[in-house]
Amino acid sequence: MDPLRLTIAAVPLAAYLLLLGLLNLRRQPLITSGSSDLATLGLALSGVMLVGPLELFRPEAAVVEMGNYVWLLLLSFYWLWVWLFGLLARPRLVIYNISAEELHPVLAEVASELDSNARWAGDSLTIPKLGIQLHLDSFSIMRNVSLASSGGHQSLDGWHCLATLMAKKLSVIRVQSNPRAISFFATAAVLIALSFTQLLSRPLELAEAIREVWKY
Protein backbone atom coordinates (compact mmCIF):
# COMPACT_ATOMS: atom_id res chain seq x y z
CA MET A 1 0.00 0.00 0.00
CA ASP A 2 1.31 3.45 -0.89
CA PRO A 3 1.98 5.92 1.97
CA LEU A 4 -1.00 8.15 1.17
CA ARG A 5 -3.59 5.39 1.37
CA LEU A 6 -1.89 3.90 4.42
CA THR A 7 -2.16 7.24 6.22
CA ILE A 8 -5.79 7.76 5.21
CA ALA A 9 -6.68 4.31 6.55
CA ALA A 10 -4.54 4.35 9.70
CA VAL A 11 -4.97 7.84 11.18
CA PRO A 12 -8.76 7.69 11.89
CA LEU A 13 -8.31 4.21 13.33
CA ALA A 14 -5.43 5.42 15.51
CA ALA A 15 -7.58 8.31 16.76
CA TYR A 16 -10.31 5.82 17.72
CA LEU A 17 -7.82 3.69 19.64
CA LEU A 18 -6.53 6.78 21.45
CA LEU A 19 -10.11 7.60 22.44
CA LEU A 20 -10.62 4.07 23.76
CA GLY A 21 -7.39 4.34 25.72
CA LEU A 22 -8.49 7.62 27.32
CA LEU A 23 -11.89 6.16 28.21
CA ASN A 24 -10.26 3.16 29.86
CA LEU A 25 -7.94 5.39 31.89
CA ARG A 26 -10.90 7.22 33.41
CA ARG A 27 -11.94 6.46 36.96
CA GLN A 28 -15.56 7.04 35.99
CA PRO A 29 -17.72 4.98 33.62
CA LEU A 30 -19.08 6.60 30.47
CA ILE A 31 -22.51 5.82 29.07
CA THR A 32 -23.46 6.43 25.46
CA SER A 33 -26.18 5.35 23.09
CA GLY A 34 -25.74 2.51 20.64
CA SER A 35 -26.22 4.94 17.73
CA SER A 36 -23.41 7.21 18.98
CA ASP A 37 -21.17 4.21 19.51
CA LEU A 38 -21.86 3.01 15.96
CA ALA A 39 -21.22 6.47 14.52
CA THR A 40 -17.86 6.67 16.30
CA LEU A 41 -16.84 3.28 14.94
CA GLY A 42 -18.04 4.35 11.49
CA LEU A 43 -15.81 7.41 11.69
CA ALA A 44 -12.84 5.26 12.72
CA LEU A 45 -13.36 2.98 9.71
CA SER A 46 -14.04 5.77 7.22
CA GLY A 47 -10.43 5.85 6.04
CA VAL A 48 -10.33 2.09 5.55
CA MET A 49 -13.59 2.23 3.61
CA LEU A 50 -12.37 5.16 1.51
CA VAL A 51 -9.18 3.44 0.28
CA GLY A 52 -10.84 0.03 0.17
CA PRO A 53 -14.38 -0.68 -1.09
CA LEU A 54 -15.25 2.92 -1.96
CA GLU A 55 -12.21 3.37 -4.19
CA LEU A 56 -12.47 -0.15 -5.60
CA PHE A 57 -16.09 0.31 -6.71
CA ARG A 58 -15.76 3.98 -7.62
CA PRO A 59 -17.87 4.54 -10.77
CA GLU A 60 -15.66 5.85 -13.56
CA ALA A 61 -18.56 7.66 -15.18
CA ALA A 62 -19.06 9.67 -11.99
CA VAL A 63 -15.33 10.42 -11.85
CA VAL A 64 -15.42 11.84 -15.39
CA GLU A 65 -18.57 13.85 -14.66
CA MET A 66 -17.77 15.14 -11.16
CA GLY A 67 -13.99 15.01 -10.97
CA ASN A 68 -12.57 15.03 -7.44
CA TYR A 69 -15.97 15.87 -5.97
CA VAL A 70 -16.78 12.19 -6.40
CA TRP A 71 -14.92 11.55 -3.12
CA LEU A 72 -17.44 13.73 -1.27
CA LEU A 73 -20.25 11.80 -2.92
CA LEU A 74 -18.74 8.44 -1.92
CA LEU A 75 -18.14 9.54 1.69
CA SER A 76 -21.69 10.89 1.87
CA PHE A 77 -22.96 7.57 0.56
CA TYR A 78 -20.98 5.71 3.23
CA TRP A 79 -22.25 7.98 6.02
CA LEU A 80 -25.84 7.59 4.87
CA TRP A 81 -25.45 3.83 5.32
CA VAL A 82 -23.95 4.32 8.79
CA TRP A 83 -26.83 6.64 9.68
CA LEU A 84 -29.37 4.16 8.32
CA PHE A 85 -27.92 1.31 10.39
CA GLY A 86 -28.04 3.57 13.45
CA LEU A 87 -31.71 4.36 12.85
CA LEU A 88 -32.70 0.76 12.18
CA ALA A 89 -30.73 -0.76 15.06
CA ARG A 90 -32.57 -1.77 18.19
CA PRO A 91 -32.16 0.48 21.25
CA ARG A 92 -28.89 -0.08 23.07
CA LEU A 93 -26.79 1.62 25.72
CA VAL A 94 -23.03 1.12 26.01
CA ILE A 95 -21.18 1.72 29.27
CA TYR A 96 -17.41 1.99 28.95
CA ASN A 97 -14.82 1.15 31.60
CA ILE A 98 -16.97 -0.97 33.87
CA SER A 99 -17.46 -4.70 34.34
CA ALA A 100 -20.80 -6.49 34.36
CA GLU A 101 -20.33 -7.29 38.05
CA GLU A 102 -19.87 -3.60 38.87
CA LEU A 103 -22.76 -2.49 36.68
CA HIS A 104 -25.31 -5.04 37.83
CA PRO A 105 -26.14 -3.46 41.25
CA VAL A 106 -26.32 0.01 39.69
CA LEU A 107 -28.74 -1.20 37.04
CA ALA A 108 -30.78 -3.06 39.66
CA GLU A 109 -31.10 0.13 41.71
CA VAL A 110 -32.12 2.15 38.67
CA ALA A 111 -34.69 -0.45 37.60
CA SER A 112 -36.28 -0.55 41.06
CA GLU A 113 -36.56 3.25 41.10
CA LEU A 114 -38.16 3.33 37.67
CA ASP A 115 -40.53 0.43 38.24
CA SER A 116 -41.13 -1.58 41.39
CA ASN A 117 -42.32 -4.46 39.19
CA ALA A 118 -39.00 -4.74 37.31
CA ARG A 119 -37.96 -8.38 37.02
CA TRP A 120 -34.61 -10.11 36.53
CA ALA A 121 -34.01 -13.46 34.82
CA GLY A 122 -30.28 -14.13 34.83
CA ASP A 123 -28.70 -11.29 32.83
CA SER A 124 -32.05 -10.25 31.36
CA LEU A 125 -34.17 -7.43 32.77
CA THR A 126 -37.76 -6.41 32.11
CA ILE A 127 -39.12 -3.00 33.13
CA PRO A 128 -42.84 -3.20 32.25
CA LYS A 129 -43.68 0.38 33.20
CA LEU A 130 -41.18 1.74 30.66
CA GLY A 131 -41.80 -0.88 27.99
CA ILE A 132 -38.20 -2.14 28.14
CA GLN A 133 -36.78 -5.63 27.82
CA LEU A 134 -32.98 -5.90 27.80
CA HIS A 135 -30.03 -8.14 28.52
CA LEU A 136 -26.47 -7.43 29.60
CA ASP A 137 -23.84 -8.12 26.96
CA SER A 138 -20.37 -7.90 28.49
CA PHE A 139 -17.12 -7.49 26.55
CA SER A 140 -14.45 -8.09 29.19
CA ILE A 141 -11.43 -7.40 26.93
CA MET A 142 -12.67 -3.89 26.18
CA ARG A 143 -14.15 -3.63 29.67
CA ASN A 144 -17.51 -2.37 28.57
CA VAL A 145 -21.07 -3.58 28.93
CA SER A 146 -23.96 -3.16 26.52
CA LEU A 147 -27.57 -2.99 27.60
CA ALA A 148 -29.07 -4.52 24.48
CA SER A 149 -32.79 -4.63 23.81
CA SER A 150 -34.50 -8.03 23.72
CA GLY A 151 -37.44 -8.26 21.37
CA GLY A 152 -38.83 -5.83 18.86
CA HIS A 153 -41.41 -4.05 21.04
CA GLN A 154 -39.47 -1.33 22.82
CA SER A 155 -40.34 2.16 24.05
CA LEU A 156 -37.84 4.79 22.94
CA ASP A 157 -39.10 7.15 25.65
CA GLY A 158 -38.49 4.40 28.19
CA TRP A 159 -34.94 3.92 26.96
CA HIS A 160 -34.37 7.67 27.21
CA CYS A 161 -35.54 7.64 30.86
CA LEU A 162 -33.29 4.67 31.58
CA ALA A 163 -30.27 6.37 29.97
CA THR A 164 -30.86 9.60 31.91
CA LEU A 165 -31.08 7.92 35.31
CA MET A 166 -28.17 5.57 34.54
CA ALA A 167 -25.98 8.55 33.63
CA LYS A 168 -26.90 10.22 36.94
CA LYS A 169 -26.07 7.12 38.99
CA LEU A 170 -22.82 6.39 37.14
CA SER A 171 -21.59 9.99 37.59
CA VAL A 172 -20.86 9.32 41.27
CA ILE A 173 -19.21 5.92 40.79
CA ARG A 174 -15.45 5.50 40.75
CA VAL A 175 -13.78 2.44 39.23
CA GLN A 176 -10.23 1.26 38.68
CA SER A 177 -8.46 2.34 35.51
CA ASN A 178 -8.23 -0.42 32.95
CA PRO A 179 -4.57 -1.51 32.45
CA ARG A 180 -5.45 -2.53 28.88
CA ALA A 181 -5.54 1.18 28.04
CA ILE A 182 -1.78 0.90 27.46
CA SER A 183 -2.34 -1.55 24.62
CA PHE A 184 -4.73 0.90 22.91
CA PHE A 185 -2.17 3.70 23.21
CA ALA A 186 0.64 1.46 21.97
CA THR A 187 -1.32 0.28 18.92
CA ALA A 188 -2.33 3.86 18.07
CA ALA A 189 1.29 5.01 18.40
CA VAL A 190 2.46 2.24 16.06
CA LEU A 191 -0.14 3.17 13.44
CA ILE A 192 0.74 6.88 13.59
CA ALA A 193 4.49 6.24 13.57
CA LEU A 194 4.17 3.84 10.64
CA SER A 195 2.06 6.33 8.67
CA PHE A 196 4.41 9.27 9.13
CA THR A 197 7.49 7.14 8.57
CA GLN A 198 6.08 5.98 5.25
CA LEU A 199 5.16 9.55 4.28
CA LEU A 200 8.68 10.82 4.97
CA SER A 201 10.62 7.88 3.57
CA ARG A 202 8.72 7.39 0.30
CA PRO A 203 8.17 10.89 -1.15
CA LEU A 204 8.11 9.76 -4.78
CA GLU A 205 5.41 7.16 -4.14
CA LEU A 206 3.49 9.74 -2.10
CA ALA A 207 3.56 12.23 -4.97
CA GLU A 208 2.47 9.56 -7.44
CA ALA A 209 -0.41 8.49 -5.16
CA ILE A 210 -1.59 12.10 -4.81
CA ARG A 211 -1.57 12.52 -8.61
CA GLU A 212 -3.44 9.24 -9.02
CA VAL A 213 -6.12 10.07 -6.45
CA TRP A 214 -6.40 13.80 -7.17
CA LYS A 215 -6.02 13.76 -10.95
CA TYR A 216 -8.79 16.17 -11.88
Rosetta blueprint (number, residue, H / E / L):
1 M L
2 D L
3 P H
4 L H
5 R H
6 L H
7 T H
8 I H
9 A H
10 A H
11 V H
12 P H
13 L H
14 A H
15 A H
16 Y H
17 L H
18 L H
19 L H
20 L H
21 G H
22 L H
23 L H
24 N H
25 L H
26 R L
27 R L
28 Q L
29 P L
30 L E
31 I E
32 T E
33 S E
34 G H
35 S H
36 S H
37 D H
38 L H
39 A H
40 T H
41 L H
42 G H
43 L H
44 A H
45 L L
46 S H
47 G H
48 V H
49 M H
50 L H
51 V H
52 G H
53 P H
54 L H
55 E H
56 L H
57 F L
58 R L
59 P L
60 E H
61 A H
62 A H
63 V H
64 V H
65 E H
66 M H
67 G H
68 N H
69 Y H
70 V H
71 W H
72 L H
73 L H
74 L H
75 L H
76 S H
77 F H
78 Y H
79 W H
80 L H
81 W H
82 V H
83 W H
84 L H
85 F H
86 G H
87 L H
88 L H
89 A L
90 R L
91 P L
92 R E
93 L E
94 V E
95 I E
96 Y E
97 N L
98 I L
99 S L
100 A H
101 E H
102 E H
103 L H
104 H H
105 P H
106 V H
107 L H
108 A H
109 E H
110 V H
111 A H
112 S H
113 E H
114 L H
115 D L
116 S L
117 N L
118 A L
119 R E
120 W E
121 A E
122 G L
123 D L
124 S E
125 L E
126 T E
127 I E
128 P H
129 K H
130 L H
131 G L
132 I E
133 Q E
134 L E
135 H E
136 L E
137 D E
138 S E
139 F E
140 S L
141 I L
142 M L
143 R L
144 N E
145 V E
146 S E
147 L E
148 A E
149 S E
150 S L
151 G L
152 G L
153 H L
154 Q L
155 S L
156 L H
157 D H
158 G H
159 W H
160 H H
161 C H
162 L H
163 A H
164 T H
165 L H
166 M H
167 A H
168 K H
169 K H
170 L H
171 S L
172 V L
173 I L
174 R L
175 V L
176 Q L
177 S L
178 N L
179 P L
180 R L
181 A H
182 I H
183 S H
184 F H
185 F H
186 A H
187 T H
188 A H
189 A H
190 V H
191 L H
192 I H
193 A H
194 L H
195 S H
196 F H
197 T H
198 Q H
199 L H
200 L H
201 S H
202 R L
203 P H
204 L H
205 E H
206 L H
207 A H
208 E H
209 A H
210 I H
211 R H
212 E H
213 V H
214 W L
215 K L
216 Y L
